[in-house]
């Protein structure tokens, strides 16, 4: 872990007013693309990227001469892009497949997302898109639009979320074990596979410094505000922190770009990077943490206070996060492997708890100066869709603020030993889906259509996953009793 202080400087006069336009609906003209093409004449093709419900990048590659048409008319992709399971199969029960003829919808460029892809060579660039209906309205199933709705609801109250994302991941050997499992890559320094745990190890950092250096350089080329990188608990496990920005959608765009950068650069160096929540049974899982503060119309942090947790707005936001957490777990833990990460005393919260400067709780108020007060949400795995995760966090904060909720007293000490009698978060996938589907808070903020769609999609993936017979079942149960 590492400490990041988010410095909130007053915004220029009138800057807050610029936040009020719905960013997800801004149409970027081709002028910016022309400037990019002029600055990068070597680019011959562009990868058009659409993150699906699981955060997996879908899309297609087009020649540079086709880019104007994408800006003018959009890239046509079927709405079933947001009905795909982890294997890319359409969950037909969502009714976005055959029931509507796998109908196409236009996907338009996300402003400011055209960037080079250095790990793919100088001829390749990338551009993120988002899906709309043919009448120009946002497609209900695109999580980027859902996040935009949460942002606009906060802005209507004179509050703008400032967001930073931090991501954990593993480097793994491209060669699997004889059983098909992941394994740590050999160290470039020693040639050995490490299976130890060394948090913040500088020796481990030295062993992959060339990869991390290229990741940082590539982040700079793609305008991703990368911050610190450090060794985490597991063998060849790492964390990269993104600096805060005053647009929640853009913060998540950065997270999506960072994931692609990490994977692409790792492959260039002969290893794979995985954002799987729990790649090893006996090693630490990988998480995603989101830091959020709220800036008022005058450009100052609305969570600022002299005491650590005595700001009324902060307390209400925390209370809403705690009250909505169980119903949001299907978002925070989106697949079967996600739930293997949820284990006691593994820096993974198992109860809706909060505290000041305590990493054992679900909602942490980090140590900071009075003007830099913020909330850190610590529940989600590295496999989470960052747009959905942040949307659920903002929805919980809205719930607490709009209903003037009050949290319980903050915990002190070991959060795992103080919550044995408290109701735990759902750590079973089926139960988490059920709680999400029945959550009044999720329906209030995400809307019935999205909640029903997401629950149907995840239930379909759960049923498909459960139908497979695993190698472990053969090892345990095949022999006659």
C-alpha positions as CSV (number, residue, x, y, z in Angstrom):
1,X,0.0,0.0,0.0
2,X,1.0,3.6,-0.3
3,X,-0.3,7.0,0.7
4,X,-1.6,9.5,-1.8
5,X,-2.5,13.0,-0.8
6,X,-5.1,14.5,-3.1
7,X,-4.4,18.3,-3.2
8,X,-7.6,20.3,-3.7
9,X,-6.8,23.7,-5.1
10,X,-9.6,26.3,-5.7
11,X,-10.8,26.1,-9.3
12,X,-10.6,29.1,-11.5
13,X,-13.6,31.4,-11.5
14,X,-16.4,29.9,-13.6
15,X,-14.7,26.5,-13.9
16,X,-17.3,24.7,-12.0
17,X,-20.0,25.8,-14.4
18,X,-18.2,23.9,-17.1
19,X,-18.7,20.7,-15.2
20,X,-22.5,21.0,-15.6
21,X,-22.6,19.9,-19.2
22,X,-23.2,16.1,-19.5
23,X,-19.8,14.9,-20.5
24,X,-21.0,11.6,-21.8
25,X,-23.1,13.4,-24.4
26,X,-20.4,15.8,-25.7
27,X,-19.8,15.2,-29.4
28,X,-16.1,15.6,-30.3
29,X,-15.5,17.0,-33.8
30,X,-13.0,15.6,-36.2
31,X,-10.7,18.7,-35.8
32,X,-8.9,17.1,-32.8
33,X,-8.4,13.9,-34.7
34,X,-6.9,15.8,-37.7
35,X,-4.5,17.5,-35.3
36,X,-3.5,14.1,-34.0
37,X,-3.0,12.7,-37.5
38,X,-0.9,15.6,-38.4
39,X,1.3,15.1,-35.3
40,X,1.5,11.3,-35.9
41,X,1.8,10.8,-39.7
42,X,3.1,7.3,-39.2
43,X,-0.3,6.1,-37.8
44,X,-2.0,3.8,-40.3
45,X,-4.8,2.2,-38.3
46,X,-6.8,2.9,-35.2
47,X,-8.2,0.4,-32.6
48,X,-11.8,1.4,-31.7
49,X,-12.4,0.2,-28.2
50,X,-15.7,-0.3,-26.4
51,X,-15.4,-1.7,-22.8
52,X,-18.2,-4.2,-22.2
53,X,-20.1,-4.9,-19.0
54,X,-17.1,-6.9,-17.7
55,X,-14.7,-4.2,-18.7
56,X,-13.3,-6.4,-21.5
57,X,-12.4,-4.3,-24.5
58,X,-14.4,-5.0,-27.6
59,X,-14.4,-3.2,-31.0
60,X,-12.5,-3.3,-34.3
61,X,-9.5,-1.9,-36.1
62,X,-10.0,0.5,-38.9
63,X,-7.7,2.2,-41.4
64,X,-6.8,5.8,-40.7
65,X,-8.8,6.9,-43.7
66,X,-12.0,5.6,-42.2
67,X,-11.6,7.6,-39.0
68,X,-13.6,10.6,-40.2
69,X,-16.7,8.5,-40.8
70,X,-16.4,7.2,-37.2
71,X,-16.5,10.8,-35.9
72,X,-19.3,11.8,-38.3
73,X,-21.6,8.7,-38.1
74,X,-20.2,6.4,-35.5
75,X,-19.0,2.8,-35.4
76,X,-21.9,0.4,-35.7
77,X,-21.8,-2.4,-33.1
78,X,-24.7,-4.5,-31.8
79,X,-26.2,-3.7,-28.4
80,X,-25.4,-7.3,-27.5
81,X,-21.8,-6.0,-26.7
82,X,-23.3,-5.3,-23.3
83,X,-24.9,-8.8,-23.0
84,X,-21.7,-10.7,-23.3
85,X,-20.3,-13.0,-20.6
86,X,-16.6,-13.4,-19.8
87,X,-16.1,-15.8,-22.7
88,X,-17.8,-13.5,-25.2
89,X,-21.0,-15.4,-25.5
90,X,-24.3,-13.5,-25.6
91,X,-26.6,-14.2,-22.7
92,X,-29.8,-14.4,-24.7
93,X,-32.0,-13.9,-21.6
94,X,-31.1,-10.2,-21.6
95,X,-33.1,-9.9,-24.9
96,X,-30.3,-8.0,-26.6
97,X,-29.4,-10.9,-28.9
98,X,-31.7,-12.8,-31.1
99,X,-34.8,-11.1,-29.6
100,X,-33.9,-7.8,-31.3
101,X,-32.1,-9.3,-34.3
102,X,-28.7,-8.4,-32.7
103,X,-29.4,-4.9,-33.8
104,X,-26.6,-2.4,-34.4
105,X,-26.3,1.0,-32.6
106,X,-23.9,3.8,-33.3
107,X,-20.8,4.1,-31.1
108,X,-19.2,7.6,-31.0
109,X,-15.7,8.7,-29.9
110,X,-15.1,9.5,-26.3
111,X,-13.6,13.0,-26.3
112,X,-9.9,13.1,-25.7
113,X,-9.3,9.3,-26.1
114,X,-7.4,9.2,-29.4
115,X,-3.8,8.2,-28.5
116,X,-0.8,6.2,-29.9
117,X,-0.2,2.6,-28.8
118,X,3.6,2.5,-28.5
119,X,3.7,-1.2,-27.5
120,X,2.0,-2.1,-30.8
121,X,4.3,0.0,-32.9
122,X,4.2,3.5,-34.4
123,X,1.5,2.6,-37.0
124,X,-1.3,1.9,-34.4
125,X,-3.4,4.3,-32.4
126,X,-6.5,3.7,-30.3
127,X,-9.8,5.5,-29.7
128,X,-12.4,4.7,-27.1
129,X,-16.1,4.8,-28.1
130,X,-19.4,4.8,-26.3
131,X,-22.8,3.5,-27.5
132,X,-25.9,5.5,-28.3
133,X,-29.4,4.9,-29.6
134,X,-30.1,6.0,-33.2
135,X,-32.0,9.0,-31.8
136,X,-28.8,10.2,-30.1
137,X,-29.9,9.2,-26.6
138,X,-27.4,7.2,-24.4
139,X,-27.7,3.4,-24.7
140,X,-29.0,2.2,-21.3
141,X,-26.5,-0.7,-21.1
142,X,-23.3,1.3,-21.5
143,X,-21.8,1.7,-18.0
144,X,-20.0,4.9,-19.0
145,X,-23.4,6.5,-19.5
146,X,-24.6,5.1,-16.2
147,X,-21.7,6.7,-14.4
148,X,-22.4,10.0,-16.2
149,X,-25.9,9.9,-14.7
150,X,-24.6,9.6,-11.2
151,X,-22.2,12.5,-11.8
152,X,-24.9,14.7,-13.1
153,X,-27.1,13.9,-10.1
154,X,-24.3,15.1,-7.8
155,X,-23.6,18.2,-9.9
156,X,-27.3,19.1,-9.7
157,X,-26.7,19.4,-5.9
158,X,-23.7,21.7,-6.5
159,X,-21.1,18.9,-5.9
160,X,-18.6,17.5,-8.4
161,X,-16.8,14.2,-7.6
162,X,-13.0,14.2,-7.8
163,X,-11.9,10.6,-8.4
164,X,-8.6,8.6,-8.3
165,X,-8.3,4.9,-9.1
166,X,-5.6,2.5,-7.9
167,X,-5.2,-1.0,-9.5
168,X,-3.4,-4.1,-8.4
169,X,-2.3,-6.8,-10.7
170,X,0.1,-9.7,-11.1
171,X,2.8,-10.5,-13.7
172,X,2.6,-14.2,-14.5
173,X,4.6,-16.6,-16.6
174,X,3.3,-17.1,-20.1
175,X,3.9,-20.8,-19.5
176,X,1.3,-22.5,-17.2
177,X,2.0,-25.3,-14.7
178,X,1.3,-28.9,-15.8
179,X,-2.1,-28.5,-14.2
180,X,-2.8,-25.4,-16.3
181,X,-2.4,-22.9,-13.4
182,X,-0.7,-19.5,-13.4
183,X,2.8,-19.3,-11.9
184,X,5.1,-16.4,-11.1
185,X,7.6,-15.6,-13.8
186,X,11.3,-16.2,-13.2
187,X,13.0,-13.1,-11.8
188,X,15.2,-11.4,-14.4
189,X,17.8,-10.8,-11.6
190,X,18.0,-14.3,-10.1
191,X,16.3,-16.6,-12.6
192,X,14.2,-18.1,-9.7
193,X,10.4,-18.1,-9.3
194,X,9.6,-16.3,-6.1
195,X,6.7,-17.6,-4.0
196,X,7.2,-15.3,-1.0
197,X,5.4,-12.3,0.2
198,X,7.4,-9.0,0.4
199,X,5.3,-5.9,0.6
200,X,7.0,-2.8,-0.8
201,X,10.1,-4.8,-1.6
202,X,12.7,-2.7,-3.5
203,X,14.5,-5.8,-4.7
204,X,11.3,-7.0,-6.3
205,X,10.8,-3.5,-7.8
206,X,14.3,-3.6,-9.2
207,X,13.6,-6.9,-10.9
208,X,10.9,-5.5,-13.1
209,X,11.9,-1.8,-13.2
210,X,12.3,-2.0,-16.9
211,X,8.7,-3.1,-17.4
212,X,7.3,-0.6,-14.9
213,X,9.4,2.2,-16.5
214,X,7.9,1.4,-19.9
215,X,4.4,1.3,-18.4
216,X,4.9,4.8,-16.9
217,X,6.3,6.1,-20.2
218,X,3.4,4.7,-22.1
219,X,0.9,6.2,-19.7
220,X,2.5,9.5,-20.4
221,X,2.1,9.0,-24.1
222,X,-1.6,8.2,-23.6
223,X,-2.2,11.1,-21.1
224,X,-2.9,8.6,-18.3
225,X,-1.9,10.3,-15.0
226,X,0.1,7.5,-13.5
227,X,1.6,8.0,-10.1
228,X,3.5,5.6,-7.9
229,X,4.2,2.0,-8.5
230,X,5.0,-0.5,-5.7
231,X,5.4,-4.1,-5.0
232,X,2.3,-5.6,-3.3
233,X,1.9,-8.7,-1.1
234,X,2.0,-11.5,-3.7
235,X,4.9,-12.7,-5.8
236,X,5.3,-10.3,-8.7
237,X,2.2,-8.5,-7.6
238,X,2.1,-4.7,-8.3
239,X,0.1,-1.6,-7.7
240,X,-0.1,1.4,-10.0
241,X,-1.9,4.5,-8.7
242,X,-3.6,7.1,-10.9
243,X,-3.7,10.7,-9.9
244,X,-7.1,12.2,-9.1
245,X,-9.0,14.1,-11.8
246,X,-12.2,16.3,-11.6
247,X,-14.2,14.1,-14.0
248,X,-15.2,10.7,-12.8
249,X,-15.8,9.3,-16.4
250,X,-12.3,10.4,-17.4
251,X,-10.8,8.9,-14.3
252,X,-12.3,5.5,-15.4
253,X,-11.2,6.1,-19.0
254,X,-7.7,6.3,-17.5
255,X,-8.2,3.0,-15.6
256,X,-9.3,1.3,-18.8
257,X,-6.3,2.6,-20.7
258,X,-4.0,1.6,-17.9
259,X,-5.2,-2.0,-18.0
260,X,-4.5,-2.2,-21.7
261,X,-1.1,-0.6,-21.3
262,X,-0.1,-2.9,-18.5
263,X,-1.1,-6.0,-20.5
264,X,0.4,-4.8,-23.7
265,X,3.8,-3.8,-22.2
266,X,4.0,-7.0,-20.2
267,X,3.7,-9.1,-23.3
268,X,6.4,-7.1,-25.0
269,X,8.7,-8.2,-22.1
270,X,7.7,-11.9,-22.3
271,X,5.3,-12.1,-19.4
272,X,1.5,-11.7,-19.0
273,X,-0.3,-9.3,-16.7
274,X,-3.5,-10.4,-15.0
275,X,-6.2,-8.4,-13.2
276,X,-7.8,-11.6,-12.0
277,X,-9.0,-11.0,-8.5
278,X,-7.5,-14.2,-7.1
279,X,-5.0,-15.9,-9.4
280,X,-3.4,-18.0,-6.6
281,X,-5.1,-19.9,-3.8
282,X,-2.6,-19.1,-1.1
283,X,-1.5,-15.6,-2.2
284,X,-3.0,-12.2,-1.9
285,X,-5.8,-11.2,-4.2
286,X,-5.8,-8.1,-6.4
287,X,-8.1,-5.2,-5.7
288,X,-9.3,-1.9,-7.2
289,X,-9.7,1.1,-4.8
290,X,-11.5,4.3,-5.6
291,X,-10.7,7.6,-3.8
292,X,-13.5,10.2,-3.9
293,X,-14.0,13.7,-2.6
294,X,-16.6,16.2,-3.5
295,X,-15.9,19.7,-4.7
296,X,-18.4,22.5,-4.2
297,X,-19.3,25.4,-6.5
298,X,-16.5,27.5,-5.0
299,X,-13.9,24.9,-6.0
300,X,-13.1,23.7,-2.5
301,X,-13.2,20.2,-1.0
302,X,-16.7,19.8,0.6
303,X,-15.3,17.0,2.8
304,X,-12.7,19.4,4.4
305,X,-12.6,19.4,8.2
306,X,-10.3,20.0,11.1
307,X,-11.3,16.6,12.6
308,X,-10.8,13.3,10.8
309,X,-14.5,12.3,10.5
310,X,-16.6,15.2,11.8
311,X,-17.7,16.7,8.4
312,X,-21.5,16.2,8.2
313,X,-21.4,15.7,4.4
314,X,-18.6,13.2,4.6
315,X,-20.5,11.2,7.3
316,X,-23.7,11.1,5.2
317,X,-21.8,9.9,2.2
318,X,-20.1,7.2,4.3
319,X,-23.5,6.2,5.8
320,X,-24.9,5.8,2.3
321,X,-22.0,3.7,1.1
322,X,-22.4,1.3,4.1
323,X,-26.2,1.0,3.7
324,X,-25.9,0.3,0.0
325,X,-22.8,-2.0,0.1
326,X,-24.5,-5.4,0.3
327,X,-26.7,-4.6,-2.6
328,X,-23.7,-3.5,-4.7
329,X,-21.6,-6.6,-4.2
330,X,-22.5,-8.1,-7.6
331,X,-20.9,-5.0,-9.1
332,X,-17.8,-5.1,-6.8
333,X,-17.3,-8.8,-7.3
334,X,-18.5,-9.5,-10.9
335,X,-17.5,-13.2,-11.5
336,X,-16.9,-16.5,-9.8
337,X,-13.2,-15.9,-9.1
338,X,-14.0,-12.5,-7.5
339,X,-15.4,-14.3,-4.4
340,X,-12.3,-16.4,-3.8
341,X,-10.6,-13.1,-2.9
342,X,-13.0,-12.4,0.0
343,X,-11.1,-14.0,2.9
344,X,-10.6,-12.8,6.5
345,X,-7.5,-10.7,7.4
346,X,-6.4,-10.3,3.8
347,X,-7.0,-6.6,3.5
348,X,-10.4,-7.4,1.9
349,X,-13.4,-6.0,3.9
350,X,-16.1,-8.6,4.7
351,X,-18.5,-6.3,6.5
352,X,-19.8,-2.8,5.7
353,X,-17.5,-0.9,8.1
354,X,-15.7,2.4,8.1
355,X,-12.8,4.0,10.0
356,X,-10.1,6.7,9.9
357,X,-6.7,5.6,8.7
358,X,-7.5,1.9,8.9
359,X,-7.0,-0.5,5.9
360,X,-9.1,-3.3,7.4
361,X,-12.4,-1.5,6.7
362,X,-14.6,-1.2,3.6
363,X,-14.7,2.6,3.6
364,X,-11.5,4.3,4.8
365,X,-11.0,8.0,5.5
366,X,-7.2,8.1,4.8
367,X,-4.8,10.2,6.9
368,X,-4.5,13.6,5.2
369,X,-4.6,17.3,5.8
370,X,-7.8,19.0,6.7
371,X,-8.3,20.3,3.1
372,X,-7.5,17.0,1.5
373,X,-10.1,14.8,3.2
374,X,-11.5,12.0,1.0
375,X,-13.2,8.6,1.1
376,X,-11.4,5.4,-0.1
377,X,-13.7,2.5,-1.1
378,X,-11.8,-0.8,-0.7
379,X,-14.1,-3.6,-1.5
380,X,-13.8,-4.3,-5.3
381,X,-11.5,-6.7,-7.0
382,X,-9.1,-5.8,-9.8
383,X,-11.5,-7.5,-12.2
384,X,-14.2,-4.9,-11.6
385,X,-15.6,-2.7,-14.4
386,X,-14.3,0.7,-13.2
387,X,-17.3,2.6,-14.6
388,X,-19.8,0.4,-12.8
389,X,-17.7,0.4,-9.6
390,X,-17.5,4.2,-9.5
391,X,-21.2,4.5,-10.4
392,X,-22.1,2.3,-7.5
393,X,-19.8,4.3,-5.1
394,X,-21.4,7.6,-6.2
395,X,-24.9,6.1,-6.0
396,X,-24.2,5.1,-2.4
397,X,-22.8,8.5,-1.5
398,X,-25.9,10.1,-3.1
399,X,-28.2,7.9,-1.1
400,X,-26.6,9.0,2.2
401,X,-26.5,12.7,1.2
402,X,-30.1,12.8,-0.2
403,X,-31.6,10.9,2.8
404,X,-29.4,12.5,5.5
405,X,-28.2,9.2,6.8
406,X,-25.9,8.9,9.8
407,X,-23.2,6.2,10.0
408,X,-22.4,4.1,13.1
409,X,-19.3,5.1,15.1
410,X,-16.0,4.5,13.1
411,X,-14.1,1.4,14.1
412,X,-10.7,1.4,15.8
413,X,-8.2,-1.5,15.8
414,X,-8.7,-4.8,14.1
415,X,-11.8,-4.6,12.0
416,X,-12.0,-8.3,11.5
417,X,-12.3,-9.1,15.2
418,X,-14.8,-6.4,15.9
419,X,-17.4,-7.4,13.3
420,X,-18.0,-11.1,14.2
421,X,-21.6,-10.5,15.2
422,X,-22.4,-8.0,12.4
423,X,-24.2,-9.0,9.2
424,X,-21.5,-9.8,6.6
425,X,-21.4,-8.8,3.0
426,X,-22.6,-11.5,0.6
427,X,-19.6,-13.5,-0.4
428,X,-21.5,-16.0,-2.6
429,X,-22.0,-15.0,-6.2
430,X,-25.7,-16.2,-6.4
431,X,-26.6,-14.4,-3.2
432,X,-24.8,-11.2,-4.3
433,X,-26.8,-11.2,-7.6
434,X,-30.0,-11.7,-5.6
435,X,-29.2,-8.8,-3.2
436,X,-28.4,-6.5,-6.2
437,X,-31.6,-7.4,-7.9
438,X,-33.7,-6.7,-4.8
439,X,-31.8,-3.6,-3.8
440,X,-34.1,-0.5,-3.6
441,X,-31.0,1.7,-3.6
442,X,-29.7,0.2,-6.8
443,X,-33.1,0.5,-8.5
444,X,-33.4,4.1,-7.3
445,X,-30.1,5.2,-8.8
446,X,-29.3,2.7,-11.6
447,X,-32.9,2.3,-12.7
448,X,-35.0,-0.9,-13.1
449,X,-34.0,-1.6,-16.7
450,X,-30.3,-1.6,-15.9
451,X,-30.6,-3.6,-12.7
452,X,-32.8,-6.3,-14.4
453,X,-30.3,-6.4,-17.3
454,X,-27.2,-6.7,-15.2
455,X,-28.8,-9.4,-12.9
456,X,-29.9,-11.4,-15.9
457,X,-26.5,-11.2,-17.5
458,X,-24.6,-12.2,-14.4
459,X,-27.1,-15.0,-13.5
460,X,-26.6,-16.4,-17.0
461,X,-22.8,-16.3,-16.6
462,X,-23.1,-18.0,-13.2
463,X,-25.3,-20.8,-14.6
464,X,-22.9,-21.4,-17.4
465,X,-19.9,-21.4,-15.1
466,X,-21.6,-23.9,-12.8
467,X,-22.2,-26.4,-15.6
468,X,-18.5,-27.1,-16.1
469,X,-16.8,-30.1,-14.3
470,X,-13.4,-28.8,-13.0
471,X,-10.2,-30.8,-12.8
472,X,-10.4,-30.6,-9.0
473,X,-13.7,-32.4,-9.0
474,X,-12.1,-35.3,-11.0
475,X,-9.2,-35.3,-8.5
476,X,-11.5,-35.4,-5.5
477,X,-14.5,-37.4,-6.6
478,X,-13.8,-39.5,-9.7
479,X,-12.4,-42.5,-7.7
480,X,-15.1,-44.9,-6.4
481,X,-15.9,-44.6,-2.7
